[in-house]
Amino acid sequence: MSAWTGSTAAAVARYWRHPAFREGLRDTLSVAPGIAAWGLTTGVALANSGLSILEVSIMTLLVFAGSAQFAATPLIISGAPLWIIWATALCVNLRFMVFSAHMRPYMMHMPTPKRVWLSYLLTDVSYVMFTKRYQHPGVDDGQLFDQMAYCKASVFTIWLSWMGSSFVGIALASVIPLSWGLNFAGILALIGITFSLATTKLRILAGGLSGTAAVAAFALPLKLNIVVAIAAAVAMSLVIEHTREAARKRGAST
């Protein structure tokens, strides 16, 4: 059994002892307070939405996505058809299709059940932190294990931060006012991570274009402006890379 497919207690212990696991834990803990503040606000909002505490608790566990929860909850309360609720949540989280496509080469060595489990745990923050740390998939067991150790430290830290704070918010909804605006702390955490990625001119240009596109398309329903922003940045990056490659080939042929 290879290192990265082990499911025994010994394999788990190897992850915990691995330097990449500690690195992933350290990196993620730096943004965990912002994630927790966001989760706390989400828990308070859901508990005050009109759903029962049991319904809110089950939804929190199954739907590990704050934006999808906020989008789906009013539809559930209004008695909207199931397909509308599902389609709305899907549109809000379409960006994860892009994230998953990018992450696929990193995960193909794993069996399907484990990939499904990690897809549930994937978040904006864990995706950005992982792809910033590892720009290319591993090519041997050692590199794959290193990447999975970092990934698991990141996703589980975020999951625990979100779930713990969400349930605190659910339990203390009557004493924590939404006017505190704690969700802004989560937004600040994401902004900080985004700026840390601005290491090349292409990334800065892509970030500026995606931000502009998101604002320009803000009026679109179901937060589809996020999808527009991603599509614009990806399209621009592909065009620039294609142009650069064509220029290199012309230079090499002369």
C-alpha positions as CSV (number, residue, x, y, z in Angstrom):
1,M,0.0,0.0,0.0
2,S,1.5,3.4,-1.0
3,A,1.8,6.2,1.4
4,W,-1.0,8.3,-0.1
5,T,-3.6,5.6,-0.1
6,G,-3.2,4.4,3.4
7,S,-6.3,4.6,5.6
8,T,-5.0,3.1,8.8
9,A,-4.2,4.9,12.0
10,A,-0.5,4.7,11.1
11,A,-1.1,6.5,7.9
12,V,-3.1,9.2,9.6
13,A,-0.2,9.6,12.1
14,R,2.2,10.0,9.2
15,Y,0.2,12.9,7.9
16,W,0.2,14.6,11.3
17,R,3.9,14.2,11.7
18,H,4.7,15.4,8.2
19,P,6.3,18.9,7.9
20,A,3.8,19.8,5.1
21,F,0.9,19.1,7.5
22,R,2.3,21.5,10.0
23,E,2.9,24.1,7.3
24,G,-0.7,23.8,6.0
25,L,-1.9,24.1,9.6
26,R,0.2,27.2,10.2
27,D,-0.9,28.9,7.0
28,T,-4.6,28.2,7.5
29,L,-4.6,29.2,11.2
30,S,-3.6,32.7,10.0
31,V,-7.0,33.1,8.3
32,A,-9.1,30.9,10.6
33,P,-10.3,33.8,12.8
34,G,-11.9,35.5,9.7
35,I,-13.5,32.2,8.6
36,A,-14.8,31.7,12.2
37,A,-16.3,35.2,12.2
38,W,-18.0,34.5,8.9
39,G,-19.3,31.2,10.1
40,L,-20.7,32.7,13.3
41,T,-22.6,35.3,11.3
42,T,-24.0,32.6,9.0
43,G,-25.1,30.5,12.0
44,V,-26.9,33.5,13.5
45,A,-28.6,34.4,10.3
46,L,-29.8,30.8,9.6
47,A,-31.1,30.4,13.1
48,N,-33.2,33.6,12.7
49,S,-34.4,32.6,9.2
50,G,-37.5,30.7,10.3
51,L,-36.2,27.2,9.9
52,S,-36.1,25.0,12.9
53,I,-32.9,24.5,14.8
54,L,-32.8,20.8,13.6
55,E,-33.2,21.9,10.0
56,V,-30.6,24.6,10.3
57,S,-28.1,22.2,12.0
58,I,-28.6,19.5,9.3
59,M,-28.2,22.1,6.5
60,T,-25.0,23.4,8.1
61,L,-23.5,19.9,8.2
62,L,-24.5,18.9,4.7
63,V,-24.1,22.2,2.8
64,F,-20.6,23.3,3.6
65,A,-21.1,26.6,1.6
66,G,-22.2,29.8,3.2
67,S,-23.3,31.5,0.0
68,A,-25.4,28.5,-1.0
69,Q,-27.0,28.4,2.4
70,F,-28.0,32.1,2.2
71,A,-29.3,31.7,-1.3
72,A,-31.3,28.5,-0.7
73,T,-32.8,29.3,2.7
74,P,-35.4,32.0,1.6
75,L,-36.5,29.6,-1.2
76,I,-37.0,26.7,1.3
77,I,-39.0,29.0,3.6
78,S,-41.2,30.2,0.7
79,G,-41.9,26.6,-0.4
80,A,-40.1,26.9,-3.8
81,P,-39.9,23.7,-5.9
82,L,-36.8,21.5,-5.1
83,W,-35.4,22.0,-8.6
84,I,-35.3,25.7,-8.2
85,I,-33.6,25.5,-4.8
86,W,-31.0,23.1,-6.3
87,A,-30.5,25.2,-9.4
88,T,-30.0,28.3,-7.3
89,A,-27.4,26.7,-5.1
90,L,-25.7,25.3,-8.2
91,C,-25.4,28.7,-9.9
92,V,-24.1,30.4,-6.7
93,N,-21.4,27.8,-6.5
94,L,-20.5,27.4,-10.1
95,R,-17.0,28.7,-9.4
96,F,-16.2,25.3,-7.7
97,M,-16.5,23.6,-11.1
98,V,-13.5,25.7,-12.1
99,F,-11.7,25.0,-8.8
100,S,-12.3,21.2,-9.2
101,A,-11.1,21.1,-12.8
102,H,-7.9,22.8,-11.7
103,M,-7.5,20.5,-8.7
104,R,-8.2,17.3,-10.7
105,P,-4.6,16.5,-11.7
106,Y,-3.6,16.8,-8.1
107,M,-6.1,14.2,-6.9
108,M,-6.3,11.6,-9.7
109,H,-4.1,9.2,-7.8
110,M,-6.7,8.9,-5.1
111,P,-9.7,6.5,-5.2
112,T,-13.1,8.1,-6.1
113,P,-14.6,8.0,-2.5
114,K,-11.7,10.1,-1.2
115,R,-11.9,12.5,-4.0
116,V,-15.6,13.0,-3.4
117,W,-14.9,13.6,0.3
118,L,-12.3,16.2,-0.5
119,S,-14.6,17.9,-3.0
120,Y,-17.0,18.4,0.0
121,L,-14.3,20.0,2.0
122,L,-12.9,22.2,-0.7
123,T,-13.4,26.0,-0.1
124,D,-12.3,29.2,-1.7
125,V,-9.6,29.6,0.9
126,S,-8.3,26.1,0.8
127,Y,-8.2,26.1,-3.0
128,V,-6.2,29.4,-3.1
129,M,-3.8,28.4,-0.4
130,F,-3.1,24.9,-1.9
131,T,-2.6,26.1,-5.4
132,K,-0.4,28.9,-4.2
133,R,1.8,26.4,-2.4
134,Y,1.8,23.8,-5.1
135,Q,1.7,25.1,-8.6
136,H,2.2,21.7,-10.2
137,P,0.9,18.2,-9.3
138,G,3.3,15.8,-7.7
139,V,5.1,13.2,-9.8
140,D,6.0,10.6,-7.3
141,D,4.6,9.1,-4.0
142,G,6.7,11.5,-1.9
143,Q,5.5,14.6,-3.6
144,L,1.9,13.4,-3.6
145,F,2.0,12.6,0.1
146,D,3.5,16.0,0.8
147,Q,0.7,17.7,-1.1
148,M,-2.0,15.7,0.5
149,A,-0.6,16.4,4.0
150,Y,-0.8,20.1,3.3
151,C,-4.2,19.8,1.7
152,K,-5.7,17.9,4.6
153,A,-4.3,20.2,7.2
154,S,-5.9,23.1,5.4
155,V,-9.3,21.7,4.6
156,F,-9.9,20.2,8.0
157,T,-8.8,23.4,9.8
158,I,-11.2,25.5,7.8
159,W,-14.0,22.9,8.3
160,L,-13.5,22.9,12.0
161,S,-13.4,26.7,12.1
162,W,-16.5,27.0,10.1
163,M,-18.6,24.3,11.7
164,G,-17.6,25.2,15.3
165,S,-18.4,28.9,14.8
166,S,-21.6,28.2,12.8
167,F,-23.0,26.0,15.6
168,V,-22.0,28.6,18.2
169,G,-23.9,31.2,16.1
170,I,-26.9,28.9,16.0
171,A,-26.8,28.3,19.7
172,L,-26.4,32.0,20.6
173,A,-28.5,33.5,17.8
174,S,-30.7,35.3,20.3
175,V,-27.8,37.2,21.9
176,I,-25.6,37.9,18.9
177,P,-26.9,40.7,16.6
178,L,-26.3,40.6,12.9
179,S,-25.5,44.3,13.1
180,W,-22.1,43.4,14.4
181,G,-21.1,42.7,10.7
182,L,-18.8,39.8,11.6
183,N,-19.0,38.4,8.1
184,F,-16.8,41.3,7.0
185,A,-13.9,39.7,8.8
186,G,-14.2,36.7,6.5
187,I,-14.2,39.0,3.5
188,L,-11.0,40.7,4.8
189,A,-9.4,37.2,5.1
190,L,-10.2,36.4,1.5
191,I,-8.9,39.8,0.3
192,G,-5.6,39.3,2.1
193,I,-5.1,35.9,0.5
194,T,-6.0,37.3,-2.9
195,F,-3.4,40.1,-2.6
196,S,-0.8,37.5,-1.6
197,L,-1.2,35.8,-5.0
198,A,-0.4,39.0,-7.0
199,T,3.1,37.8,-7.7
200,T,3.2,38.3,-11.5
201,K,2.0,40.9,-14.0
202,L,-0.4,38.4,-15.5
203,R,-1.9,37.6,-12.1
204,I,-2.3,41.2,-11.3
205,L,-4.0,41.9,-14.7
206,A,-6.3,38.8,-14.3
207,G,-7.3,39.9,-10.8
208,G,-8.0,43.5,-11.9
209,L,-10.1,42.2,-14.9
210,S,-12.0,39.7,-12.8
211,G,-12.8,42.4,-10.1
212,T,-13.9,44.8,-12.8
213,A,-16.1,42.2,-14.4
214,A,-17.6,41.2,-11.1
215,V,-18.6,44.8,-10.3
216,A,-19.9,45.4,-13.9
217,A,-22.1,42.3,-13.8
218,F,-23.2,42.8,-10.2
219,A,-26.9,43.1,-11.2
220,L,-27.0,39.6,-12.5
221,P,-29.2,37.2,-10.4
222,L,-27.9,34.2,-8.4
223,K,-24.4,35.8,-8.0
224,L,-23.6,34.9,-11.6
225,N,-21.3,37.9,-11.7
226,I,-18.8,35.6,-10.0
227,V,-19.0,33.2,-12.9
228,V,-18.6,36.1,-15.4
229,A,-15.6,37.4,-13.5
230,I,-13.9,33.9,-13.6
231,A,-14.7,33.5,-17.3
232,A,-13.3,36.9,-18.1
233,A,-10.0,36.3,-16.2
234,V,-9.5,32.8,-17.6
235,A,-10.3,33.9,-21.2
236,M,-7.9,36.9,-20.9
237,S,-5.1,34.7,-19.5
238,L,-5.5,32.1,-22.2
239,V,-5.4,34.8,-24.9
240,I,-2.2,36.3,-23.4
241,E,-0.5,32.9,-23.0
242,H,-1.4,32.0,-26.6
243,T,-0.1,35.3,-27.9
244,R,3.2,34.8,-25.9
245,E,3.6,31.3,-27.2
246,A,3.0,32.4,-30.8
247,A,5.6,35.2,-30.3
248,R,8.1,32.7,-28.9
249,K,7.6,30.4,-31.9
250,R,8.1,33.2,-34.4
251,G,11.2,34.4,-32.6
252,A,12.6,30.8,-32.6
253,S,12.0,30.4,-36.3
254,T,13.7,33.6,-37.3
